[in-house]
Amino acid sequence: MESASPARIEARLQAARGIPQPIPLPGRLRIWRRAVGMVAGLLLFVPLHYCWRLLHLSSPWPRLFLAWAGHCSGARVERIGTPLKRDVFYISNHCSWIDILAIAGASGTAFVAKAELRKAPVVGWLSTLNRTVFVSREDRLGVAEQINRLRDALAENWSVTVFPEGTTTDGRSLLPFKSPLLKVLEPPPAGVLVQPVLLDYGEVGPDIGWIGDEHGKDNALRVLARPGNFPLRIAFLDPFDPRDFPGRKAIAAESMRRIREALGKAMGHDVPTFIGHDVWAGRTPPRPGEDLL
């Protein structure tokens, strides 16, 4: 984590253990200021979105709103590389709910997201505007239907983003990429490419990350209360043809290799494996040599 006082570090660890941290008055004012900015964006962009829909036009407004919401949250996005616009399956590492705002704002992509997100106030509704495909990791019997929805999305020439780690991390490490949802690429639809995407929060990753036992609402309030802004570098790496890596496991492995290489280059050292939410939550002690911050 970026340079911080011992008190701030301890507060971060307490938050990861599921203990909501008190937000002082300046932080509460920042939350209100950022919330007002998002609401103003809603009042502008959502009516425009529905006007475009009534005219049967492709609406740019969800993308623009999500980019604006990410900016209001404090993210200062730097886009590196060129995102493919259509017939592309983005595969990205995952650190925070801000990932969705930032990648959608930079590329206009739809997402594969946890089914629980659909029930979230405001965020769930906004996700439907951006054509999110909701999936449940617990619904083992529904995997085929979830894959069919992904195929439908790709058939309509959307770009779709998945987070194959299956959870958020601290932004400075990676988890093995899981491959079940990549079954949509067995065999790959005609003309579809895979483009790995690196989300690099730099040294603020552990502070921004939604990790441990922290509740989603508490994480959002804590991030919105932070002073100042933070950098987020989105690197759209070179795309590859999934036919060159037959099978979902090979596609997942190649995507992870490219993202790990790019993150390691940015960090200046090898990328470790994420130590896990149980360690951050204090349920499991870290192994020798593992550092939380």
DAGIUR-V929785 format. One record per backbone hydrogen bond with DSSP energy under -1.0 kcal/mol. NH is the residue of the N-H (numbers start at 1). CO is the residue of the C=O. If there is no record, write none. Layout:
nh:NH co:CO
nh:NH co:CO
This chain:
nh:9 co:5
nh:10 co:6
nh:11 co:7
nh:12 co:8
nh:13 co:9
nh:14 co:10
nh:15 co:11
nh:16 co:12
nh:17 co:13
nh:18 co:15
nh:19 co:14
nh:28 co:24
nh:29 co:25
nh:30 co:26
nh:31 co:27
nh:32 co:28
nh:33 co:29
nh:34 co:30
nh:35 co:31
nh:36 co:32
nh:37 co:33
nh:38 co:34
nh:39 co:35
nh:40 co:36
nh:41 co:37
nh:42 co:38
nh:43 co:39
nh:44 co:40
nh:45 co:41
nh:46 co:42
nh:49 co:45
nh:50 co:46
nh:51 co:47
nh:52 co:48
nh:53 co:49
nh:54 co:50
nh:55 co:51
nh:56 co:53
nh:57 co:52
nh:64 co:60
nh:65 co:61
nh:66 co:62
nh:67 co:63
nh:68 co:64
nh:69 co:65
nh:70 co:66
nh:71 co:67
nh:72 co:68
nh:73 co:69
nh:74 co:71
nh:75 co:70
nh:76 co:230
nh:78 co:232
nh:80 co:234
nh:89 co:193
nh:90 co:160
nh:91 co:195
nh:92 co:162
nh:93 co:197
nh:99 co:96
nh:102 co:98
nh:103 co:99
nh:104 co:100
nh:105 co:101
nh:106 co:102
nh:107 co:103
nh:108 co:104
nh:110 co:159
nh:112 co:161
nh:113 co:133
nh:115 co:135
nh:117 co:114
nh:118 co:115
nh:119 co:116
nh:120 co:117
nh:123 co:121
nh:124 co:120
nh:126 co:122
nh:127 co:123
nh:128 co:124
nh:129 co:125
nh:130 co:126
nh:131 co:128
nh:132 co:127
nh:133 co:111
nh:135 co:113
nh:140 co:138
nh:143 co:140
nh:146 co:142
nh:147 co:143
nh:148 co:144
nh:149 co:145
nh:150 co:146
nh:151 co:147
nh:152 co:148
nh:153 co:149
nh:154 co:150
nh:155 co:151
nh:156 co:152
nh:157 co:154
nh:158 co:153
nh:160 co:88
nh:161 co:110
nh:162 co:90
nh:166 co:163
nh:169 co:94
nh:174 co:272
nh:178 co:164
nh:182 co:179
nh:183 co:180
nh:184 co:181
nh:185 co:182
nh:186 co:183
nh:192 co:189
nh:193 co:87
nh:194 co:240
nh:195 co:89
nh:197 co:91
nh:198 co:235
nh:200 co:233
nh:204 co:201
nh:205 co:202
nh:208 co:204
nh:209 co:205
nh:210 co:95
nh:211 co:209
nh:213 co:16
nh:214 co:211
nh:219 co:215
nh:220 co:216
nh:221 co:217
nh:222 co:218
nh:223 co:219
nh:224 co:220
nh:225 co:221
nh:226 co:223
nh:230 co:74
nh:232 co:76
nh:233 co:200
nh:234 co:78
nh:235 co:198
nh:236 co:80
nh:237 co:196
nh:240 co:194
nh:244 co:241
nh:245 co:242
nh:251 co:247
nh:252 co:248
nh:253 co:249
nh:254 co:250
nh:255 co:251
nh:256 co:252
nh:257 co:253
nh:258 co:254
nh:259 co:255
nh:260 co:256
nh:261 co:257
nh:262 co:258
nh:263 co:259
nh:264 co:260
nh:265 co:261
nh:266 co:262
nh:267 co:263
nh:268 co:264
nh:269 co:264
nh:274 co:174
nh:280 co:276
nh:281 co:277
nh:282 co:279
nh:283 co:278
nh:284 co:278
nh:290 co:287
